[in-house]
């Protein structure tokens, strides 16, 4: 007579089957990501690597295509001088875009602040220090108005700053009577306004004090955003304002402060602009808003907020300057320079979208 199957043997076979199934499931769980997924993850956590790579690649290409004139200390210092004002405006724009906003009035704020400085120092005879402080205060006030419209009136940043763009442009024409202040008058009455246009020699390159101001401003802004509680609040508000509010962050106060600080930085750029141009004109800053957004986007800052860096935006401004300078030395017409910058913008936004999908 056959003996019945032992219960322990049945249980053992069943456990063996379960172990094999668990092993198969585990094999799916520990599947390693591919090289593309790894690269996307690295770039998502360190977006500054993208503009660094683009900068080195562009320098390499133009050093071969534009000849020996491109990679010289004199030409590199010229590029830095050309992007100084745009770089500082891009720092202000970066802070705002980190909060998922945008400011179309940065150029008008800069121009109006420069007129305030020039009028008070040259035509009213006030000390340069007082005129500069008044200009910085005017820039901060204009930034505060932008922030109040976005925060308290709940207007979309694009619409709010589009409106103030027209308001500030009208005010600068009214206050200046559409007249410029000449270089000779500034040199006679307030030479301190031109200080950032002065330069010194360093390793065969002519370095302006405005270029040094760009680096110092970038360092201060980088430190504020990465090593202070205010900076952490700015990133949190841009990443998820509802979660930031639940965490106890005063989101309205943070947003207003960001726009105010951005206005002050734009006014500081106005002082540097006076030294760079050598005069005060209401026509200054006409393209500063688009130039700053271009630098920020190429620098890897996400237009959806929460991710980006000051260093990347400064590098973005330098990249645009490198491309324009290199193409000019290579004999390329201006229209094709704009064409190339447009391609850079589209590629930068496409990469941003690709990186955003990495976090989902």
RODO-2510 file (C-alpha; in nm, 4 decimals, decimal comma):
residues 360
     n   res          X          Y          Z
     1     x     0,0000     0,0000     0,0000
     2     x     0,1327     0,3455    -0,0981
     3     x     0,2053     0,5747     0,1903
     4     x     0,0378     0,9206     0,1800
     5     x     0,2599     1,2214     0,0976
     6     x     0,4173     1,3727     0,3991
     7     x     0,2831     1,7196     0,4881
     8     x     0,6352     1,8475     0,5525
     9     x     0,7383     1,7615     0,1957
    10     x     0,4402     1,9517     0,0499
    11     x     0,5187     2,2554     0,2624
    12     x     0,8848     2,2382     0,1607
    13     x     0,7969     2,2281    -0,2108
    14     x     0,5593     2,5207    -0,1676
    15     x     0,8243     2,7279     0,0119
    16     x     1,0751     2,6456    -0,2610
    17     x     0,8317     2,7727    -0,5247
    18     x     0,7789     3,0950    -0,3279
    19     x     1,1551     3,1477    -0,2968
    20     x     1,1956     3,1189    -0,6743
    21     x     0,9121     3,3666    -0,7317
    22     x     1,0640     3,6101    -0,4819
    23     x     1,3980     3,5785    -0,6583
    24     x     1,2381     3,6692    -0,9923
    25     x     1,0583     3,9667    -0,8391
    26     x     1,3785     4,0763    -0,6679
    27     x     1,5633     4,0589    -0,9976
    28     x     1,3229     4,3220    -1,1359
    29     x     1,3557     4,5406    -0,8276
    30     x     1,7358     4,5621    -0,8428
    31     x     1,7531     4,6309    -1,2162
    32     x     2,0313     4,8823    -1,2680
    33     x     1,9592     5,2087    -1,4536
    34     x     2,1225     5,2586    -1,7909
    35     x     2,3887     5,5198    -1,8741
    36     x     2,1309     5,7695    -2,0012
    37     x     1,9252     5,7437    -1,6817
    38     x     2,2393     5,7890    -1,4729
    39     x     2,3433     6,0940    -1,6774
    40     x     1,9968     6,2469    -1,6485
    41     x     1,9976     6,1964    -1,2735
    42     x     2,3401     6,3600    -1,2381
    43     x     2,2407     6,6582    -1,4524
    44     x     1,9134     6,6949    -1,2624
    45     x     2,0930     6,7208    -0,9291
    46     x     2,3803     6,9323    -1,0691
    47     x     2,2381     7,1440    -1,3547
    48     x     2,5443     7,3717    -1,3581
    49     x     2,7381     7,0961    -1,5341
    50     x     2,5459     7,1683    -1,8554
    51     x     2,6558     7,5326    -1,9033
    52     x     3,0101     7,4407    -1,7944
    53     x     3,0268     7,1748    -2,0663
    54     x     2,8745     7,4095    -2,3257
    55     x     3,1207     7,6855    -2,2309
    56     x     3,4278     7,4651    -2,2698
    57     x     3,2963     7,3175    -2,5937
    58     x     3,2206     7,6613    -2,7414
    59     x     3,5669     7,7902    -2,6459
    60     x     3,7235     7,4874    -2,8114
    61     x     3,5189     7,5234    -3,1311
    62     x     3,5719     7,8982    -3,1702
    63     x     3,9426     7,8766    -3,0898
    64     x     3,9665     7,6542    -3,3985
    65     x     3,7132     7,8357    -3,6188
    66     x     3,7883     8,2001    -3,5358
    67     x     4,1663     8,1814    -3,5480
    68     x     4,4326     8,3026    -3,3090
    69     x     4,2510     8,6253    -3,2257
    70     x     3,9783     8,4503    -3,0255
    71     x     4,1666     8,2826    -2,7416
    72     x     4,3707     8,5835    -2,6302
    73     x     4,3597     8,7623    -2,2926
    74     x     4,2483     9,0841    -2,4602
    75     x     3,9556     8,9231    -2,6409
    76     x     3,8452     8,7230    -2,3373
    77     x     3,8475     9,0387    -2,1243
    78     x     3,6401     9,2097    -2,3954
    79     x     3,3808     8,9323    -2,3745
    80     x     3,3639     8,9735    -1,9962
    81     x     3,3151     9,3497    -2,0340
    82     x     3,0357     9,2960    -2,2866
    83     x     2,8406     9,0574    -2,0618
    84     x     2,8952     9,2327    -1,7286
    85     x     2,5642     9,4208    -1,7192
    86     x     2,3678     9,1281    -1,8642
    87     x     2,5269     8,8935    -1,6105
    88     x     2,4227     9,1076    -1,3143
    89     x     2,0683     9,1466    -1,4491
    90     x     2,0630     8,7673    -1,5000
    91     x     2,1435     8,7215    -1,1296
    92     x     1,8323     8,9227    -1,0402
    93     x     1,6257     8,7322    -1,2948
    94     x     1,7499     8,3986    -1,1572
    95     x     1,6170     8,4752    -0,8103
    96     x     1,2747     8,5503    -0,9528
    97     x     1,2626     8,2503    -1,1868
    98     x     1,3609     8,0255    -0,8941
    99     x     1,0227     8,1169    -0,7451
   100     x     0,8507     8,0122    -1,0719
   101     x     0,8054     8,3788    -1,1661
   102     x     0,9498     8,6099    -1,4282
   103     x     1,0281     8,9808    -1,4488
   104     x     0,9947     9,1597    -1,7822
   105     x     1,0715     9,4991    -1,6280
   106     x     1,4349     9,4440    -1,5215
   107     x     1,5716     9,6533    -1,8085
   108     x     1,3328     9,9416    -1,7383
   109     x     1,4215     9,9316    -1,3663
   110     x     1,7900     9,9518    -1,4540
   111     x     1,7396    10,2423    -1,6970
   112     x     1,5211    10,4428    -1,4578
   113     x     1,7629    10,3854    -1,1682
   114     x     2,0525    10,5082    -1,3841
   115     x     1,8567    10,8248    -1,4661
   116     x     1,7882    10,8826    -1,0949
   117     x     2,1605    10,8505    -1,0204
   118     x     2,2622    11,0748    -1,3085
   119     x     2,0017    11,3437    -1,2402
   120     x     2,0811    11,3698    -0,8705
   121     x     2,4602    11,3549    -0,9020
   122     x     2,5132    11,5615    -1,2183
   123     x     2,2221    11,8024    -1,2405
   124     x     2,1270    11,8399    -0,8719
   125     x     2,4846    11,8368    -0,7454
   126     x     2,4318    11,5761    -0,4730
   127     x     2,7261    11,3568    -0,3666
   128     x     2,7692    11,0429    -0,5738
   129     x     2,7145    10,8229    -0,2675
   130     x     2,3759    10,9864    -0,1999
   131     x     2,2752    10,9608    -0,5675
   132     x     2,3712    10,5935    -0,5820
   133     x     2,1787    10,5155    -0,2633
   134     x     1,8752    10,6960    -0,4052
   135     x     1,9040    10,4909    -0,7243
   136     x     1,9291    10,1678    -0,5255
   137     x     1,6259    10,2725    -0,3234
   138     x     1,4317    10,3472    -0,6412
   139     x     1,5236    10,0050    -0,7797
   140     x     1,4150     9,8359    -0,4572
   141     x     1,0851    10,0269    -0,4603
   142     x     1,0116     9,9242    -0,8195
   143     x     1,0950     9,5641    -0,7344
   144     x     0,8674     9,5829    -0,4304
   145     x     0,5793     9,7039    -0,6493
   146     x     0,6308     9,4042    -0,8773
   147     x     0,6328     9,1686    -0,5806
   148     x     0,3223     9,3261    -0,4291
   149     x     0,1300     9,2885    -0,7548
   150     x     0,2281     8,9216    -0,7795
   151     x     0,1786     8,8376    -0,4122
   152     x    -0,1044     9,0481    -0,2742
   153     x    -0,3072     9,1080    -0,5909
   154     x    -0,2397     8,7507    -0,7133
   155     x    -0,1509     8,8658    -1,0659
   156     x     0,0502     8,6313    -1,2888
   157     x     0,4150     8,7477    -1,2857
   158     x     0,4227     8,7741    -1,6653
   159     x     0,1212     9,0080    -1,6768
   160     x     0,2201     9,2093    -1,3684
   161     x     0,5731     9,2820    -1,4884
   162     x     0,4541     9,3429    -1,8447
   163     x     0,2380     9,6193    -1,7020
   164     x     0,5132     9,7674    -1,4860
   165     x     0,7509     9,7465    -1,7832
   166     x     0,5357    10,0006    -1,9657
   167     x     0,4897    10,2102    -1,6505
   168     x     0,8630    10,2296    -1,5747
   169     x     0,9480    10,3016    -1,9379
   170     x     0,7025    10,5910    -1,9365
   171     x     0,8432    10,7208    -1,6080
   172     x     1,2018    10,7139    -1,7330
   173     x     1,1053    10,9170    -2,0405
   174     x     0,9054    11,1624    -1,8269
   175     x     1,1778    11,2053    -1,5643
   176     x     1,4622    11,2363    -1,8167
   177     x     1,2603    11,4467    -2,0651
   178     x     1,3962    11,1976    -2,3218
   179     x     1,7392    11,3579    -2,2811
   180     x     2,0725    11,1903    -2,2156
   181     x     2,3447    11,3063    -1,9767
   182     x     2,6719    11,3365    -2,1634
   183     x     3,0025    11,1823    -2,0641
   184     x     3,1716    11,5213    -2,0369
   185     x     2,9107    11,6420    -1,7869
   186     x     2,9467    11,3271    -1,5769
   187     x     3,3264    11,3559    -1,5721
   188     x     3,3004    11,7179    -1,4632
   189     x     3,0254    11,6878    -1,1990
   190     x     3,0233    11,3243    -1,0793
   191     x     3,3209    11,1159    -1,2007
   192     x     3,2426    10,8567    -0,9328
   193     x     2,9531    10,7341    -1,1464
   194     x     3,2069    10,6196    -1,4064
   195     x     3,4259    10,4242    -1,1637
   196     x     3,3089    10,0782    -1,2713
   197     x     3,4215    10,1570    -1,6245
   198     x     3,7834    10,1979    -1,5126
   199     x     4,0171     9,9051    -1,5678
   200     x     4,3533     9,7595    -1,4672
   201     x     4,5926     9,5203    -1,6377
   202     x     4,6072     9,1571    -1,5277
   203     x     4,8047     8,8902    -1,7166
   204     x     4,7854     9,0902    -2,0374
   205     x     4,4095     9,1489    -2,0090
   206     x     4,2253     9,4712    -1,9342
   207     x     3,9932     9,3940    -1,6439
   208     x     3,7261     9,6490    -1,5517
   209     x     3,5995     9,7055    -1,2009
   210     x     3,2571     9,6252    -1,3419
   211     x     3,3773     9,2735    -1,4218
   212     x     3,4998     9,2367    -1,0630
   213     x     3,1601     9,3638    -0,9427
   214     x     2,9892     9,0905    -1,1473
   215     x     3,1943     8,8200    -0,9757
   216     x     3,1385     8,9693    -0,6293
   217     x     2,7631     9,0056    -0,6888
   218     x     2,7441     8,6461    -0,8112
   219     x     2,9276     8,5216    -0,5004
   220     x     2,7043     8,7166    -0,2607
   221     x     2,3867     8,5976    -0,4369
   222     x     2,5144     8,2385    -0,4474
   223     x     2,5922     8,2470    -0,0755
   224     x     2,2526     8,3988     0,0083
   225     x     2,0629     8,1355    -0,1904
   226     x     2,2621     7,8343    -0,0741
   227     x     2,3775     7,9087     0,2801
   228     x     2,1047     8,1186     0,4411
   229     x     1,7538     8,0437     0,5648
   230     x     1,6186     8,3020     0,3215
   231     x     1,7751     8,1160     0,0289
   232     x     1,6263     7,7851     0,1418
   233     x     1,2868     7,9537     0,1649
   234     x     1,3241     8,0871    -0,1905
   235     x     1,3967     7,7386    -0,3249
   236     x     1,1109     7,5892    -0,1235
   237     x     0,8588     7,8455    -0,2490
   238     x     0,9662     7,7847    -0,6077
   239     x     0,9570     7,4074    -0,5746
   240     x     0,6172     7,3770    -0,4014
   241     x     0,4568     7,6887    -0,2472
   242     x     0,1794     7,4903    -0,0757
   243     x     0,4274     7,2587     0,0946
   244     x     0,6411     7,5596     0,1886
   245     x     0,3410     7,7253     0,3524
   246     x     0,2580     7,4083     0,5464
   247     x     0,6214     7,3989     0,6615
   248     x     0,5764     7,7398     0,8219
   249     x     0,7429     7,9536     0,5537
   250     x     0,5822     8,2933     0,5002
   251     x     0,5567     8,2571     0,1248
   252     x     0,4116     8,6037     0,0587
   253     x     0,6892     8,7761     0,2505
   254     x     0,9517     8,5642     0,0747
   255     x     0,8158     8,6440    -0,2727
   256     x     0,8021     9,0181    -0,2044
   257     x     1,1568     9,0114    -0,0700
   258     x     1,2816     8,8304    -0,3815
   259     x     1,1358     9,0917    -0,6171
   260     x     1,2672     9,3731    -0,3955
   261     x     1,6201     9,2314    -0,3862
   262     x     1,6056     9,1788    -0,7618
   263     x     1,5136     9,5455    -0,8066
   264     x     1,8117     9,6530    -0,5953
   265     x     2,0447     9,4328    -0,8014
   266     x     1,9064     9,5881    -1,1230
   267     x     1,9741     9,9337    -0,9792
   268     x     2,3297     9,8270    -0,8963
   269     x     2,3626     9,7145    -1,2580
   270     x     2,2553    10,0679    -1,3542
   271     x     2,5623    10,2133    -1,1799
   272     x     2,7838     9,9669    -1,3659
   273     x     2,6017    10,0480    -1,6907
   274     x     2,6885    10,4172    -1,6525
   275     x     3,0560    10,3268    -1,6217
   276     x     3,0335    10,0843    -1,9114
   277     x     2,8571    10,3231    -2,1538
   278     x     3,0054    10,6451    -2,0188
   279     x     2,6737    10,8297    -2,0209
   280     x     2,3173    10,8160    -1,8919
   281     x     2,0505    10,7546    -2,1526
   282     x     1,6813    10,6601    -2,1318
   283     x     1,7370    10,4236    -2,4250
   284     x     1,9550    10,1911    -2,2148
   285     x     1,8336     9,8440    -2,1220
   286     x     1,5897     9,8020    -2,4102
   287     x     1,6822     9,4333    -2,4539
   288     x     1,8009     9,3611    -2,0996
   289     x     1,4889     9,1653    -2,0053
   290     x     1,5206     8,9198    -2,2954
   291     x     1,8994     8,9011    -2,2599
   292     x     1,8695     8,8144    -1,8914
   293     x     1,6086     8,5445    -1,9549
   294     x     1,8297     8,4011    -2,2288
   295     x     2,1272     8,3815    -1,9920
   296     x     1,9178     8,2229    -1,7157
   297     x     1,7662     7,9586    -1,9447
   298     x     2,0984     7,8682    -2,1078
   299     x     2,2506     7,8573    -1,7582
   300     x     2,0247     7,5667    -1,6638
   301     x     1,7693     7,7352    -1,4357
   302     x     1,4257     7,5792    -1,4728
   303     x     1,1490     7,8145    -1,5838
   304     x     0,9147     7,6147    -1,3591
   305     x     1,1045     7,7186    -1,0458
   306     x     1,2843     7,5417    -0,7655
   307     x     1,5970     7,4396    -0,9604
   308     x     1,8847     7,6484    -1,0890
   309     x     2,1954     7,8361    -0,9857
   310     x     2,3531     8,1798    -0,9919
   311     x     2,6761     8,0353    -1,1312
   312     x     2,4857     7,8773    -1,4193
   313     x     2,3200     8,2082    -1,5093
   314     x     2,6508     8,3948    -1,5137
   315     x     2,7959     8,1182    -1,7294
   316     x     2,4894     8,1473    -1,9540
   317     x     2,5612     8,5179    -2,0077
   318     x     2,9260     8,4381    -2,0843
   319     x     2,8219     8,1621    -2,3279
   320     x     2,6061     8,4076    -2,5224
   321     x     2,8965     8,6537    -2,5256
   322     x     3,1369     8,3816    -2,6415
   323     x     2,9041     8,2786    -2,9243
   324     x     2,8487     8,6331    -3,0459
   325     x     3,2167     8,7200    -3,0234
   326     x     3,3363     8,3965    -3,1830
   327     x     3,0872     8,4147    -3,4686
   328     x     3,1776     8,7795    -3,5264
   329     x     3,5496     8,6976    -3,5474
   330     x     3,4652     8,4117    -3,7844
   331     x     3,2926     8,6605    -4,0160
   332     x     2,9342     8,5485    -3,9491
   333     x     2,6629     8,8115    -3,9955
   334     x     2,4679     8,9433    -3,6957
   335     x     2,1412     8,7833    -3,8067
   336     x     2,3011     8,4385    -3,7918
   337     x     2,4399     8,5199    -3,4484
   338     x     2,0831     8,5802    -3,3297
   339     x     1,9798     8,2609    -3,5085
   340     x     2,2423     8,0630    -3,3128
   341     x     2,1366     8,2137    -2,9794
   342     x     1,7762     8,1176    -3,0586
   343     x     1,8842     7,7572    -3,1135
   344     x     2,0684     7,7632    -2,7812
   345     x     1,7511     7,8789    -2,6035
   346     x     1,5391     7,6034    -2,7590
   347     x     1,7971     7,3373    -2,6715
   348     x     1,8240     7,4654    -2,3150
   349     x     1,4463     7,4486    -2,2620
   350     x     1,4329     7,1028    -2,4222
   351     x     1,7037     6,9798    -2,1857
   352     x     1,5149     7,1320    -1,8917
   353     x     1,2014     6,9394    -1,9890
   354     x     1,4044     6,6192    -2,0221
   355     x     1,5564     6,6705    -1,6777
   356     x     1,2171     6,7456    -1,5201
   357     x     1,0937     6,4049    -1,6318
   358     x     1,3831     6,2514    -1,4401
   359     x     1,2300     6,3678    -1,1134
   360     x     0,8867     6,2171    -1,1813
***
